[in-house]
């Protein structure tokens, strides 16, 4: 019995729009972007064509409508954590028990201790359901980074095996930590192409925008350049996503404990600044070493009260918790 080989998806019409160089390229409309990304995730784009598409998109730059279309393609193949049961058995997404706060974490620390686990543990301890998704380790690029997942393992909070396990973590008062492979294998494969191509691709941007949960959610994201802030602002307004964004700290979505930055929020079509950087005083804090073990020990000392919670991290946790409760009300 002969096996039918799928016809390769034709990318030429799309490359004619996105592959004309930085000044001549045009972004794909939302529906066309959805078509292209659906084919990529389904594996019907040849390796050669996929490489051409990814490099063309990287050279052109990211646009909100295009990213929205790519996210539309991801939605049907995303594995989602169920609505969480609270400690008392109550369903999430009620005024007493907010929906998931989702913190994508894909960069890791390179020059300052990674405090994403501290932020997540503070939120979870105070009753806010938190889901982190990312990569277990940084791809081998010659630059060692300490990932959020490594620190969580040192804290005794390993990755959940499946999204369904996230609800139990919520009941235990802990963050749910998931790998991208467990929530969206095709997107994980796209990100892994960095090992082959040597540079990041649009998959990294998309991974930082997905919320693999059922029900209400609040996305915590960040940006490194003003262009990315503006693109995300347009995206959130276009899609109605509930999100908070700030300038990244070493690539991660946690405020700088020493030099607090402003945090913006997009909710139900409204844009507000929920935390002004100047409202939290700069602090000459002694932070831990960057390695996972040292960061985990320091984080545990903070959680156990032996070291005060940095004011900037406490302020970020408070505005996140308040926003999550408001969204669920």
DAGI-V958769 format. One record per backbone hydrogen bond with DSSP energy under -1.0 kcal/mol. NH is the residue of the N-H (numbers start at 1). CO is the residue of the C=O. Records with the same first field share a line. If there is no record, write none. Layout:
# DAGI-V958769
NH: CO  CO
This chain:
# DAGI-V958769
9: 44
15: 11
16: 12
17: 14
18: 14
19: 15
25: 21
26: 17
33: 29
34: 30
35: 31
36: 32
37: 33
38: 34
39: 35
40: 36
41: 37
42: 38
44: 39
50: 46
51: 47
52: 48
53: 49
54: 50
55: 51
56: 52
57: 53
58: 54
59: 55
60: 56
61: 57
67: 63
68: 64
69: 65
70: 66
71: 67
72: 68
73: 69
74: 70
75: 71
77: 74
78: 75
79: 183
81: 212
86: 90
89: 86
92: 84
93: 97
94: 97
97: 94
100: 216
101: 129
102: 218
103: 131
105: 133
109: 146
119: 115
120: 116
121: 117
122: 118
123: 119
124: 120
125: 121
126: 122
127: 124
128: 123
131: 101
132: 176
133: 103
134: 178
141: 139
146: 109
151: 147
152: 148
153: 149
154: 150
155: 151
156: 153
157: 152
160: 177
165: 162
166: 163
169: 165
170: 166
171: 167
172: 168
173: 170
174: 169
176: 130
178: 132
180: 134
184: 180
188: 184
189: 185
190: 186
191: 187
192: 188
193: 190
194: 191
195: 192
197: 193
198: 194
204: 201
206: 202
207: 203
208: 204
209: 206
213: 211
214: 81
218: 100
219: 242
220: 102
221: 244
223: 246
229: 225
230: 226
231: 227
232: 228
233: 229
234: 230
235: 231
236: 232
237: 233
238: 234
239: 235
240: 236
243: 266
244: 219
245: 264
248: 223
249: 252
252: 249
254: 252
263: 275
264: 245
265: 272
266: 243
267: 270
270: 267
272: 265
274: 263
275: 263
279: 276
280: 277
283: 258
285: 283
295: 291
296: 292
297: 293
298: 294
299: 295
300: 296
301: 297
302: 298
303: 299
304: 300
305: 302
306: 301
307: 301
314: 310
315: 311
316: 312
317: 313
318: 314
319: 315
320: 316
321: 317
322: 318
323: 319
324: 320
325: 321
326: 322
327: 323
328: 324
329: 325
